[in-house]
C-alpha cells in the first residue's frame, strides 16, 4: 500500500470521525438548550444558567441562545457572566445596546465595574466584528428588504388584483436575487451578514417561496440549503420548521410537518399523525412536541 493511499485513507477516516463527533455534539447542544429553556419556564434560573454553560461547551453558540443566556444571567444579577456573554455577542456582529436597555436590573449593571469593562473600546470591538461581515451582501439585503416591505405597504389605487400582481412581481425578483446570492456565497447566515440581515433574508424567503409548490425545485433548493446550515449550527431548526409549516398551514392548507405554527389563539391545529410529527421533530433536532407546547404556551385542538 503506497504512502499516498494510506494518507488518503487516514484523511477520509478523520473526516468521518469529525462529522460523527459534530453530529453528537449538535444533538447534545440542542437537548441542553431545550432543558435550559424549560428551566426558564419553571423560573429555575440557576439551573438554566448551568445548562446554557453546558450547551455552549458543545458547540459555538448561536447568537439567539447567547441572548437568552444573557437575559437569564441578568435575572440572577450575575453581571460578570452578563459581560462575558455580551462580549461573545459583539464578536458575532450583534449590536447589544437594546439588550442592555431592556434587561432586568439594567441600572445596577450599568453602575457595575463589569459594565465599565465591557464598554471599554466597545465601538472598536463592534467595528472589528462588523469588518468580518460582507458589506456588499448586507447592502443588497437592505435593498431587498425595503422593496419587500414597500410593495406590501403602499396602497394600490387600481384595485386588489393590481396590488397582488405587484407583490408577486417583487417576490419573484427578490427570490431570483436571493437564489443567485446563495449559489455564489452560500446561505447568508449571521457569520456573513450578522443576525439582523440574515433575518431579512428569512423574511424574503418566507414571502417569495409562497409562490412555489413545496415539492418544486425552487422550493427544495432552499430547503436543502437550510438543512445543511442547521447541521453547521448557522441556522436554528425552528427557523426551517416554521418556514415549512407556515407554507403548509397558510398556503397549501395541509397539515403541518413539524407542528410549529399556532393560530392567533395559540392553538396548534390538528396534526393528523402525531407520531410522524414527533419523528420529524426528532430528525431536525427540535425539542419534543410537549416541551414546545409548554414553552410557547400553545395547546393542541
C-alpha positions in Angstrom: 0.0 0.0 0.0 1.5 3.3 -1.1 2.1 6.2 1.4 -0.2 8.4 -0.7 -3.0 5.8 -0.5 -2.5 5.4 3.3 -2.6 9.2 3.7 -5.9 9.4 1.7 -7.5 6.6 3.8 -6.4 8.4 7.1 -7.8 11.7 5.8 -11.2 10.1 5.0 -11.2 8.4 8.4 -10.6 11.6 10.3 -13.2 13.5 8.2 -15.8 10.8 9.1 -14.8 10.9 12.8 -15.1 14.6 12.9 -18.5 14.5 11.3 -19.7 11.9 13.8 -18.4 13.9 16.7 -20.0 17.1 15.4 -23.3 15.3 14.9 -23.2 14.1 18.5 -22.3 17.5 19.9 -25.0 19.1 17.8 -27.7 16.8 19.2 -26.5 17.3 22.7 -26.3 21.1 22.2 -30.0 21.3 21.3 -31.0 18.9 24.0 -29.3 21.1 26.6 -30.8 24.3 25.1 -34.2 22.8 25.4 -33.5 21.9 29.1 -32.3 25.5 29.7 -35.5 26.9 28.1 -37.7 24.6 30.2 -35.8 25.7 33.4 -36.7 29.3 32.4 -40.4 28.4 32.1 -40.2 26.9 35.7 -38.3 30.0 36.9 -35.3 27.9 37.8 -32.8 30.4 36.7 -29.8 28.9 38.4 -30.3 25.6 36.6 -30.9 27.4 33.4 -27.5 29.2 33.9 -25.7 25.9 34.3 -27.5 24.3 31.3 -26.5 27.1 29.0 -22.9 26.7 30.1 -23.0 23.0 29.3 -24.6 23.7 25.9 -22.1 26.3 24.9 -19.3 23.8 25.8 -20.6 21.6 23.0 -20.7 24.0 20.0 -20.1 27.6 19.2 -23.4 29.1 20.4 -26.0 30.7 18.2 -26.5 34.4 18.9 -30.1 33.9 19.8 -29.1 31.4 22.6 -26.4 33.8 23.8 -29.0 36.5 24.1 -31.3 34.2 26.1 -28.4 33.2 28.4 -27.6 36.9 28.9 -31.2 37.7 30.0 -31.1 34.7 32.3 -27.8 35.8 33.9 -29.3 39.3 34.3 -32.2 37.8 36.4 -29.5 36.3 38.7 -27.6 39.6 38.8 -24.6 37.7 37.6 -23.0 40.7 35.9 -19.7 39.0 35.3 -21.5 36.5 33.1 -23.6 39.2 31.5 -20.4 41.0 30.5 -18.9 37.8 29.0 -22.0 37.0 27.1 -22.2 40.5 25.7 -18.6 40.2 24.5 -19.4 37.0 22.7 -22.5 38.6 21.1 -20.4 41.6 19.9 -17.8 39.1 18.4 -20.7 37.7 16.3 -21.6 41.1 14.9 -24.5 41.9 17.2 -25.3 45.4 18.4 -26.3 44.7 22.0 -27.3 48.2 23.1 -31.0 47.4 23.1 -30.4 44.2 25.1 -28.8 46.2 27.9 -31.6 48.7 28.0 -34.4 46.1 28.5 -32.5 43.6 30.7 -33.6 43.2 34.3 -31.5 45.2 36.7 -30.3 47.3 33.9 -29.4 50.3 36.1 -27.4 48.2 38.5 -25.5 46.6 35.7 -24.6 50.0 34.2 -23.2 51.1 37.6 -21.1 48.0 37.9 -17.4 47.5 37.1 -18.3 44.8 34.6 -20.3 47.3 32.5 -17.3 49.7 32.5 -15.0 46.8 31.4 -17.5 45.9 28.6 -17.8 49.5 27.4 -14.1 50.0 27.2 -13.3 50.2 23.5 -16.9 48.9 22.8 -17.1 50.8 19.5 -13.8 49.5 18.3 -14.8 45.9 19.2 -18.1 46.2 17.4 -16.4 47.8 14.4 -13.9 44.8 14.2 -16.8 42.4 14.3 -18.5 44.3 11.5 -15.4 44.2 9.4 -15.7 40.4 9.3 -19.1 40.8 7.6 -19.8 41.1 3.9 -20.8 44.7 3.3 -21.9 44.2 -0.3 -24.3 41.4 0.7 -25.6 43.5 3.6 -26.4 46.4 1.2 -28.2 44.1 -1.2 -30.3 42.6 1.6 -31.1 46.1 2.9 -32.4 47.0 -0.6 -34.3 43.8 -1.0 -35.9 44.2 2.5 -37.1 47.7 1.6 -38.6 46.5 -1.6 -40.3 43.6 0.1 -41.9 45.9 2.7 -42.7 48.8 0.3 -44.7 46.7 -2.1 -46.9 45.5 0.8 -47.5 48.9 2.5 -48.2 51.3 -0.4 -51.9 51.2 -1.3 -52.7 50.4 -4.9 -55.4 52.6 -6.4 -56.0 50.2 -9.3 -57.5 47.5 -7.0 -56.6 44.3 -5.3 -55.6 42.4 -8.4 -53.0 45.1 -9.3 -51.7 45.1 -5.7 -51.2 41.3 -5.6 -49.6 41.3 -9.0 -47.1 44.0 -7.8 -46.4 41.9 -4.7 -45.8 38.8 -6.7 -43.5 40.5 -9.1 -41.4 41.9 -6.3 -41.3 38.5 -4.6 -40.2 36.8 -7.8 -37.5 39.4 -8.3 -36.3 39.0 -4.8 -36.4 35.2 -5.0 -34.1 35.3 -8.1 -31.7 37.7 -6.4 -31.6 35.7 -3.2 -31.0 32.4 -5.1 -28.2 33.9 -7.2 -26.6 35.2 -4.0 -26.9 31.8 -2.3 -25.5 30.0 -5.3 -22.4 32.2 -5.2 -21.9 32.7 -1.5 -23.9 30.0 0.3 -26.7 30.9 2.7 -26.4 34.4 4.1 -26.1 33.3 7.7 -25.2 35.5 10.7 -21.4 34.9 10.2 -21.6 36.5 6.8 -24.1 39.3 7.3 -24.9 39.4 11.0 -28.1 38.3 12.8 -30.2 41.4 11.7 -29.6 40.9 8.0 -29.9 37.1 7.9 -33.4 37.8 9.5 -34.2 39.9 6.4 -33.2 37.0 4.2 -35.5 34.8 6.2 -38.4 37.1 5.6 -37.7 37.4 1.9 -37.6 33.7 1.6 -40.8 33.3 3.5 -42.6 35.7 1.2 -41.2 34.7 -2.1 -41.4 30.9 -1.6 -45.2 31.2 -1.2 -45.5 31.3 -4.9 -44.0 27.8 -5.3 -45.1 24.2 -4.6 -43.4 22.7 -1.6 -42.1 19.9 -3.8 -40.9 22.2 -6.6 -37.2 22.5 -7.5 -37.3 26.2 -6.5 -38.6 25.3 -3.0 -36.3 22.3 -2.5 -33.2 24.3 -3.4 -33.6 26.4 -0.3 -34.9 23.6 1.9 -31.8 21.6 1.3 -29.5 24.6 1.8 -31.1 25.4 5.2 -30.9 21.8 6.3 -27.1 21.9 5.7 -26.8 25.2 7.5 -28.6 23.7 10.5 -26.0 20.9 10.7 -23.3 23.5 10.8 -25.0 25.4 13.6 -25.6 28.5 11.5 -29.4 28.2 11.3 -31.8 27.3 14.1 -34.0 24.2 13.4 -37.1 26.1 14.4 -36.4 28.6 11.5 -36.7 25.8 8.9 -39.7 24.2 10.7 -41.8 27.3 10.9 -40.9 28.3 7.3 -42.2 24.9 6.1 -45.2 24.7 8.5 -46.4 28.2 7.6 -46.4 27.2 4.0 -48.4 24.0 4.7 -50.8 25.9 7.1 -51.4 29.1 5.2 -50.7 28.4 1.5 -51.3 24.7 0.8 -54.0 24.2 3.5 -52.4 20.9 4.6 -51.3 19.5 8.0 -48.0 20.7 9.4 -44.8 18.6 9.1 -43.3 19.7 12.4 -46.2 21.2 14.5 -44.5 24.6 15.0 -47.2 27.1 14.0 -50.2 28.1 16.0 -53.2 30.3 15.2 -53.8 33.7 16.8 -55.4 32.0 19.8 -52.3 29.9 20.5 -53.9 26.7 19.2 -51.8 24.2 17.3 -54.3 23.0 14.7 -55.0 19.2 14.5 -52.0 17.2 13.4 -53.1 14.1 11.5 -50.2 11.9 12.5 -48.7 12.9 15.9 -46.2 10.0 15.8 -44.9 11.2 12.4 -44.7 14.8 13.7 -42.6 13.6 16.6 -40.2 11.7 14.3 -39.9 14.7 12.0 -39.1 17.0 15.0 -36.5 14.5 16.3 -34.8 14.3 12.9 -34.5 18.1 12.8 -33.2 18.2 16.5 -36.3 20.0 17.6 -37.4 19.6 21.2 -40.3 17.1 21.9 -43.7 18.5 20.9 -44.9 18.6 24.5 -41.9 20.7 25.6 -42.5 23.1 22.7 -46.2 23.4 23.7 -45.2 24.2 27.2 -42.6 26.8 26.4 -44.8 28.6 23.9 -48.0 28.2 26.0 -49.7 26.6 23.0 -52.4 24.0 23.1 -53.4 21.2 20.7 -57.0 21.4 19.5 
